[in-house]
Amino acid sequence: MTIDLDRFDAVLLDLDGTVYHEEHPLPGAVELIHRLQGAKRTYACLTNSTSSPERVVARLARMRVDVTPAHVYTAAAAAVDFLLDRFAAAPPNVFNLATEGVHDLLDGKVRWVEGEQGPCDAVVVGVPLSVFATPERQRTAMIRLRGGALHVAICADRVYPSPRGLEFGVGALAAMLSYASGASPVYCGKPERLFFAELCHRLAADPARCVLIGDNLESDIAGGKSVGMTTVLTLGGVSSRDDAERLPPALRPDHIINDLREL
């Protein structure tokens, strides 16, 4: 299959399951990114990671993929963008139930909340396996949410893969906190429209002129199609060809490839 990437204003690449798996680049990934860079094409690497773009860049560098933070957009960065836009009038008081990456992105731009006393405008929720999401801090987050703090969840992922198998995702922790507090979360990662809208704003690209390449029908393909992007499903990650063919025609990816070597 031949897909002419030159007809698009921007090429968007999902990372985990498309560009790499754990600490190993997938077939064709390094070559495709080098090709986009050599042609000076507008591109971005996307992920529902709770890390900062800078930390993702360091991970990619270990795989011989050299990109700048400007070419990486994470769900954590989307959550930070949303939070700073929502509280643009004054630095908000924020309780971090997320990660070091969120701390990196917000440090110096917000007033950090510790404990149950004093004002709290928002709680940022990440994965349960984090030094910022200990059981005691989860309880504090619940109290803060019951007190009226805005519930900001980095993404809605139920689970995510790790070297030992599946782990509880951000969405699972956010759902637990929502049930306990009654505070509905604002999800900021893929497939949310605000994620793709902010990304396209950063790239100065019309979504209809973008192509999104990813391995997940729910977060990548559905998210891209919801804003009018051309979508390409790459196999070998989360979703299979059979999964795609079971969907209604309007929700199927525009193209299906085995891996990035076909591009």
LORO-615593 format. One line per 8 residues: number of its first residue (from 1); for each residue y, z, x of C-alpha. Coordinates in nm, 3 decimals. Each point is the difference from the previous one (the first is absolute). Example, Ala and Ser with C-alpha at 12.3 -4.5 7.8 and 13.67 -1.06 7.14 Angstrom:
residues 2
1) -0.450,0.780,1.230  0.344,-0.066,0.137;
end
This chain:
residues 263
1) 0.000,0.000,0.000  0.348,-0.088,0.124  0.298,0.206,-0.112  0.336,-0.129,0.122  0.182,0.318,0.098  0.306,-0.203,0.097  0.095,-0.048,-0.364  0.069,0.371,-0.041;
9) 0.315,0.185,0.103  -0.198,0.311,0.098  -0.363,0.085,0.080  -0.111,0.350,-0.100  -0.313,0.144,0.160  -0.186,0.307,-0.120  -0.121,0.205,0.296  -0.309,0.215,-0.063;
17) -0.287,-0.229,-0.098  0.198,-0.316,0.072  0.150,0.030,0.348  -0.211,0.288,0.127  -0.282,0.239,-0.084  0.043,0.349,0.147  0.100,-0.080,0.362  -0.127,-0.358,0.024;
25) 0.183,-0.324,-0.087  -0.185,-0.222,-0.246  -0.086,-0.366,0.081  0.306,-0.222,0.016  0.253,0.281,-0.043  0.148,0.008,0.349  0.014,-0.380,0.015  0.170,-0.031,-0.338;
33) 0.269,0.255,0.081  0.065,-0.165,0.337  0.029,-0.334,-0.176  0.256,0.138,-0.248  0.197,0.156,0.283  -0.009,-0.318,0.208  0.127,-0.205,-0.292  0.271,0.263,-0.067;
41) -0.125,0.034,-0.356  0.111,0.283,-0.227  -0.296,0.233,-0.044  -0.082,0.363,-0.072  -0.305,0.223,0.029  -0.061,0.221,-0.305  -0.199,0.316,-0.045  -0.038,0.293,-0.236;
49) -0.007,0.220,0.308  0.175,0.335,-0.015  0.117,-0.060,0.359  0.339,-0.124,0.114  0.035,-0.366,0.111  0.045,0.124,0.358  -0.338,0.174,-0.003  -0.167,-0.311,-0.147;
57) 0.162,-0.214,0.272  -0.153,0.228,0.266  -0.341,-0.037,-0.164  0.032,-0.380,-0.009  0.101,-0.006,0.367  -0.334,0.158,0.090  -0.164,-0.305,-0.160  0.212,-0.249,0.199;
65) 0.222,-0.070,-0.302  0.363,0.040,0.102  0.242,0.027,-0.293  0.324,0.186,-0.056  0.056,0.270,-0.265  0.219,-0.252,-0.186  -0.317,-0.205,-0.063  -0.195,0.293,-0.149;
73) 0.052,0.150,-0.346  -0.206,0.303,-0.095  -0.031,0.185,-0.328  0.153,0.299,0.178  0.306,-0.209,0.086  0.020,-0.117,-0.363  -0.010,0.363,-0.119  0.279,0.089,0.240;
81) 0.209,-0.298,-0.114  -0.048,0.102,-0.362  0.088,0.362,0.067  0.316,-0.075,0.200  0.113,-0.251,-0.262  -0.067,0.244,-0.286  0.204,0.273,0.171  0.261,-0.220,0.165;
89) 0.290,0.224,-0.101  -0.108,0.292,0.221  -0.292,0.090,0.229  -0.282,0.127,-0.223  -0.206,0.316,0.047  -0.354,-0.124,0.069  -0.338,0.168,0.030  -0.233,-0.207,0.221;
97) -0.360,0.005,-0.124  -0.066,-0.324,0.186  -0.018,-0.078,0.371  0.166,0.007,0.339  0.106,-0.359,-0.068  0.199,0.106,-0.307  0.157,0.278,0.206  0.098,-0.254,0.267;
105) 0.160,-0.231,-0.258  0.193,0.269,-0.189  0.092,0.247,0.274  0.378,0.029,0.023  0.049,-0.177,-0.335  -0.119,0.279,-0.233  -0.002,0.377,-0.015  -0.357,0.119,0.047;
113) -0.138,0.250,-0.247  -0.244,0.268,0.111  -0.148,0.251,-0.243  0.070,0.065,-0.367  0.361,0.118,0.014  0.323,-0.198,-0.015  0.073,-0.349,-0.138  -0.257,-0.280,0.016;
121) 0.081,-0.352,-0.118  -0.325,-0.176,0.085  -0.355,0.045,0.125  -0.146,-0.287,0.205  -0.380,-0.017,-0.036  -0.239,-0.155,0.250  -0.371,0.039,0.077  -0.169,0.343,-0.016;
129) -0.118,-0.026,0.361  0.332,0.071,0.170  0.161,0.292,0.179  0.272,-0.019,-0.266  -0.249,0.021,-0.290  -0.185,0.325,0.065  -0.133,0.186,-0.307  0.294,0.242,0.011;
137) 0.252,-0.287,0.020  -0.175,-0.174,-0.290  0.053,0.314,-0.206  0.367,0.011,0.102  0.038,-0.365,-0.102  -0.148,0.078,-0.340  0.248,0.285,-0.051  0.289,-0.223,0.108;
145) -0.106,-0.278,-0.239  -0.029,0.248,-0.287  0.354,0.103,0.085  0.131,-0.352,-0.057  -0.027,-0.174,0.338  -0.054,-0.378,-0.006  -0.364,-0.094,0.067  -0.001,-0.284,0.258;
153) -0.348,-0.125,0.095  -0.029,-0.235,0.297  -0.257,-0.216,-0.179  -0.258,0.013,-0.279  -0.311,-0.055,0.215  -0.289,0.205,-0.139  -0.190,-0.004,0.328  0.032,-0.150,0.347;
161) -0.257,-0.079,0.270  -0.036,0.210,0.314  -0.258,0.001,0.282  -0.210,0.248,-0.200  0.028,-0.195,-0.328  0.226,0.035,-0.304  0.269,0.269,-0.013  0.218,0.121,-0.287;
169) 0.308,-0.222,-0.021  0.362,0.069,-0.083  -0.059,-0.091,-0.363  -0.272,0.264,-0.033  0.226,0.278,0.129  0.293,-0.128,-0.208  -0.219,0.001,-0.314  -0.106,0.359,0.065;
177) 0.359,0.113,0.048  0.112,-0.193,-0.307  -0.266,0.169,-0.214  0.093,0.345,0.132  0.377,-0.043,-0.020  0.057,-0.250,-0.281  0.218,-0.208,0.234  -0.090,-0.370,-0.009;
185) 0.006,-0.162,0.345  0.210,-0.295,0.109  -0.236,-0.218,0.206  0.166,-0.194,0.282  -0.269,-0.204,0.178  -0.195,-0.312,-0.093  -0.041,-0.129,-0.272  0.326,0.145,-0.132;
193) 0.281,-0.247,-0.068  0.253,0.218,0.183  -0.205,-0.035,0.320  0.010,-0.380,-0.010  0.359,-0.015,-0.126  0.128,0.210,0.291  -0.210,-0.197,0.249  0.137,-0.334,-0.122;
201) 0.351,0.143,0.010  -0.053,0.095,0.363  -0.133,-0.347,0.083  0.267,-0.179,-0.208  -0.288,-0.190,-0.159  -0.064,-0.111,-0.357  -0.338,0.139,-0.114  -0.086,-0.341,-0.147;
209) 0.034,-0.144,0.351  -0.233,0.257,0.162  -0.374,-0.009,0.063  -0.191,0.328,0.004  -0.333,0.023,0.183  -0.217,0.305,-0.063  -0.351,0.132,-0.060  0.063,0.221,-0.305;
217) 0.022,-0.151,-0.348  0.161,0.313,-0.144  0.270,0.082,0.254  0.059,-0.333,0.175  -0.077,-0.285,-0.238  0.110,0.170,-0.323  0.316,0.129,0.167  0.093,-0.338,0.144;
225) -0.068,-0.185,-0.324  0.208,0.248,-0.200  0.314,-0.119,0.182  -0.093,-0.369,0.008  -0.141,-0.036,0.351  -0.275,-0.242,0.102  -0.305,0.211,0.086  -0.293,-0.047,0.236;
233) -0.306,0.226,-0.011  -0.177,0.042,0.331  -0.363,0.111,-0.024  -0.177,0.267,0.201  0.228,0.283,-0.108  0.021,0.187,-0.330  -0.048,-0.285,-0.250  -0.262,-0.274,-0.025;
241) 0.000,-0.354,-0.137  -0.203,0.124,-0.298  0.264,0.266,-0.068  0.267,-0.270,-0.009  -0.199,-0.232,-0.223  -0.053,0.278,-0.256  0.375,0.028,-0.052  0.188,-0.196,-0.269;
249) 0.130,-0.328,0.148  0.362,0.120,0.001  -0.091,0.298,0.222  -0.213,-0.183,0.255  0.131,-0.074,0.349  0.137,-0.349,0.052  -0.228,-0.050,0.302  -0.306,0.172,0.149;
257) -0.087,-0.014,0.371  -0.277,0.157,0.206  0.236,0.129,0.269  0.332,-0.080,0.167  -0.154,-0.265,0.227  0.017,-0.236,-0.299  0.379,0.018,0.018;
end
